[in-house]
Amino acid sequence: MKNPWSKFIARFIFVLAWLFFISLPLVAFYLAARQQIQIGAEEGSHLRIFLLTDSDAEGFGVEFVRPFPSDPDCIETNVRYFLWSGNPENVTFCQCNDPQSNGPLPAKTGGCLPP
């Protein structure tokens, strides 16, 4: 005897996937009108999707910013590019604040390193 929930779960997953794919044109129109979509707070962790419309690079980028877990004074940023024109140069960098002056220290590429 089959589990009665398996058919329900399969249909639920199918409906969720269908809603995701059907909403992609709406997201594309919103992105084209606003040039970026940001999810999350500006000062905390956030995800930002933005358009690139330069003459040498066209596509979109995804930026993910999060506080570094072992050092609350540092923020790690990952930027990934998805281009249909140009060569992407993905980057990860770390921006820390000086604990005494609370001013920004120079950013380091390669991400934050644990102490």
Short mmCIF file of the C-alpha atoms (twelve columns), coordinates in Angstrom:
data_MODEL
# 
_entry.id   MODEL 
# 
loop_
_atom_site.group_PDB 
_atom_site.id 
_atom_site.type_symbol 
_atom_site.label_atom_id 
_atom_site.label_alt_id 
_atom_site.label_comp_id 
_atom_site.label_asym_id 
_atom_site.label_seq_id 
_atom_site.Cartn_x 
_atom_site.Cartn_y 
_atom_site.Cartn_z 
_atom_site.pdbx_PDB_model_num 
ATOM 1   C CA . MET A 1   0.000  0.000  0.000   1 
ATOM 2   C CA . LYS A 2   1.312  3.420  -1.001  1 
ATOM 3   C CA . ASN A 3   1.734  6.265  1.400   1 
ATOM 4   C CA . PRO A 4   -1.154 8.743  0.813   1 
ATOM 5   C CA . TRP A 5   1.094  11.702 1.565   1 
ATOM 6   C CA . SER A 6   3.597  10.909 -1.196  1 
ATOM 7   C CA . LYS A 7   1.211  11.956 -3.978  1 
ATOM 8   C CA . PHE A 8   0.266  15.124 -2.073  1 
ATOM 9   C CA . ILE A 9   3.916  16.060 -1.496  1 
ATOM 10  C CA . ALA A 10  4.801  15.422 -5.141  1 
ATOM 11  C CA . ARG A 11  1.952  17.674 -6.311  1 
ATOM 12  C CA . PHE A 12  2.896  20.351 -3.799  1 
ATOM 13  C CA . ILE A 13  6.514  20.383 -5.026  1 
ATOM 14  C CA . PHE A 14  5.308  20.536 -8.635  1 
ATOM 15  C CA . VAL A 15  3.060  23.539 -7.857  1 
ATOM 16  C CA . LEU A 16  5.905  25.332 -6.068  1 
ATOM 17  C CA . ALA A 17  8.249  24.750 -9.036  1 
ATOM 18  C CA . TRP A 18  5.540  25.936 -11.446 1 
ATOM 19  C CA . LEU A 19  4.985  29.128 -9.409  1 
ATOM 20  C CA . PHE A 20  8.727  29.771 -9.355  1 
ATOM 21  C CA . PHE A 21  9.086  29.454 -13.134 1 
ATOM 22  C CA . ILE A 22  5.946  31.449 -13.876 1 
ATOM 23  C CA . SER A 23  7.162  34.329 -11.667 1 
ATOM 24  C CA . LEU A 24  10.548 34.680 -13.439 1 
ATOM 25  C CA . PRO A 25  9.226  37.172 -16.062 1 
ATOM 26  C CA . LEU A 26  7.824  39.385 -13.270 1 
ATOM 27  C CA . VAL A 27  11.194 39.363 -11.509 1 
ATOM 28  C CA . ALA A 28  12.933 40.196 -14.802 1 
ATOM 29  C CA . PHE A 29  10.613 43.182 -15.430 1 
ATOM 30  C CA . TYR A 30  11.120 44.436 -11.861 1 
ATOM 31  C CA . LEU A 31  14.899 44.094 -12.211 1 
ATOM 32  C CA . ALA A 32  14.853 45.938 -15.548 1 
ATOM 33  C CA . ALA A 33  12.804 48.793 -14.067 1 
ATOM 34  C CA . ARG A 34  14.695 49.187 -10.756 1 
ATOM 35  C CA . GLN A 35  18.191 48.027 -11.859 1 
ATOM 36  C CA . GLN A 36  18.563 46.046 -8.612  1 
ATOM 37  C CA . ILE A 37  16.694 43.860 -6.144  1 
ATOM 38  C CA . GLN A 38  17.828 43.723 -2.522  1 
ATOM 39  C CA . ILE A 39  16.623 41.253 0.074   1 
ATOM 40  C CA . GLY A 40  17.621 41.954 3.675   1 
ATOM 41  C CA . ALA A 41  18.845 44.909 5.712   1 
ATOM 42  C CA . GLU A 42  21.502 47.270 4.380   1 
ATOM 43  C CA . GLU A 43  23.692 47.042 7.504   1 
ATOM 44  C CA . GLY A 44  23.312 43.280 8.118   1 
ATOM 45  C CA . SER A 45  23.251 40.249 5.870   1 
ATOM 46  C CA . HIS A 46  21.681 40.904 2.520   1 
ATOM 47  C CA . LEU A 47  21.390 39.555 -0.990  1 
ATOM 48  C CA . ARG A 48  21.458 41.992 -3.898  1 
ATOM 49  C CA . ILE A 49  20.859 41.218 -7.571  1 
ATOM 50  C CA . PHE A 50  21.875 44.001 -9.956  1 
ATOM 51  C CA . LEU A 51  22.093 44.617 -13.706 1 
ATOM 52  C CA . LEU A 52  25.300 45.349 -15.583 1 
ATOM 53  C CA . THR A 53  24.889 47.441 -18.719 1 
ATOM 54  C CA . ASP A 54  28.433 48.552 -19.514 1 
ATOM 55  C CA . SER A 55  29.758 48.518 -23.056 1 
ATOM 56  C CA . ASP A 56  32.264 45.759 -22.202 1 
ATOM 57  C CA . ALA A 57  30.103 43.695 -19.789 1 
ATOM 58  C CA . GLU A 58  26.397 42.939 -19.946 1 
ATOM 59  C CA . GLY A 59  24.502 40.629 -17.621 1 
ATOM 60  C CA . PHE A 60  23.683 40.587 -13.942 1 
ATOM 61  C CA . GLY A 61  25.526 40.195 -10.684 1 
ATOM 62  C CA . VAL A 62  24.667 38.664 -7.334  1 
ATOM 63  C CA . GLU A 63  26.166 40.148 -4.166  1 
ATOM 64  C CA . PHE A 64  25.895 38.351 -0.831  1 
ATOM 65  C CA . VAL A 65  27.024 40.257 2.272   1 
ATOM 66  C CA . ARG A 66  27.222 38.660 5.718   1 
ATOM 67  C CA . PRO A 67  28.969 39.350 9.014   1 
ATOM 68  C CA . PHE A 68  31.964 37.098 9.548   1 
ATOM 69  C CA . PRO A 69  31.024 34.561 12.264  1 
ATOM 70  C CA . SER A 70  34.259 34.591 14.277  1 
ATOM 71  C CA . ASP A 71  34.832 38.381 14.116  1 
ATOM 72  C CA . PRO A 72  31.781 40.673 14.497  1 
ATOM 73  C CA . ASP A 73  33.827 43.679 13.303  1 
ATOM 74  C CA . CYS A 74  34.285 42.134 9.831   1 
ATOM 75  C CA . ILE A 75  31.878 41.772 6.916   1 
ATOM 76  C CA . GLU A 76  32.492 39.275 4.100   1 
ATOM 77  C CA . THR A 77  31.154 40.094 0.636   1 
ATOM 78  C CA . ASN A 78  30.851 37.624 -2.266  1 
ATOM 79  C CA . VAL A 79  30.090 38.970 -5.743  1 
ATOM 80  C CA . ARG A 80  29.311 36.593 -8.629  1 
ATOM 81  C CA . TYR A 81  28.689 37.723 -12.193 1 
ATOM 82  C CA . PHE A 82  26.549 36.018 -14.821 1 
ATOM 83  C CA . LEU A 83  27.352 37.727 -18.107 1 
ATOM 84  C CA . TRP A 84  26.216 37.149 -21.671 1 
ATOM 85  C CA . SER A 85  28.776 39.685 -22.923 1 
ATOM 86  C CA . GLY A 86  32.214 40.055 -21.323 1 
ATOM 87  C CA . ASN A 87  34.402 38.044 -18.971 1 
ATOM 88  C CA . PRO A 88  33.250 37.694 -15.359 1 
ATOM 89  C CA . GLU A 89  35.727 38.238 -12.532 1 
ATOM 90  C CA . ASN A 90  34.050 36.927 -9.397  1 
ATOM 91  C CA . VAL A 91  35.421 38.333 -6.163  1 
ATOM 92  C CA . THR A 92  35.274 37.752 -2.410  1 
ATOM 93  C CA . PHE A 93  36.567 40.390 -0.033  1 
ATOM 94  C CA . CYS A 94  36.590 41.223 3.667   1 
ATOM 95  C CA . GLN A 95  35.947 44.677 5.157   1 
ATOM 96  C CA . CYS A 96  36.787 45.108 8.852   1 
ATOM 97  C CA . ASN A 97  36.309 48.037 11.213  1 
ATOM 98  C CA . ASP A 98  38.959 49.214 13.647  1 
ATOM 99  C CA . PRO A 99  37.643 48.439 17.173  1 
ATOM 100 C CA . GLN A 100 39.186 51.636 18.665  1 
ATOM 101 C CA . SER A 101 38.123 54.235 16.093  1 
ATOM 102 C CA . ASN A 102 35.229 52.267 14.549  1 
ATOM 103 C CA . GLY A 103 36.550 53.378 11.141  1 
ATOM 104 C CA . PRO A 104 36.947 51.040 8.172   1 
ATOM 105 C CA . LEU A 105 40.243 49.250 7.617   1 
ATOM 106 C CA . PRO A 106 41.505 48.511 4.070   1 
ATOM 107 C CA . ALA A 107 39.549 45.686 2.393   1 
ATOM 108 C CA . LYS A 108 41.293 42.350 1.808   1 
ATOM 109 C CA . THR A 109 40.489 40.160 -1.202  1 
ATOM 110 C CA . GLY A 110 40.053 36.454 -0.705  1 
ATOM 111 C CA . GLY A 111 37.578 36.643 2.142   1 
ATOM 112 C CA . CYS A 112 37.942 36.872 5.888   1 
ATOM 113 C CA . LEU A 113 40.403 34.531 7.550   1 
ATOM 114 C CA . PRO A 114 39.669 33.025 10.960  1 
ATOM 115 C CA . PRO A 115 41.900 34.343 13.781  1 
# 
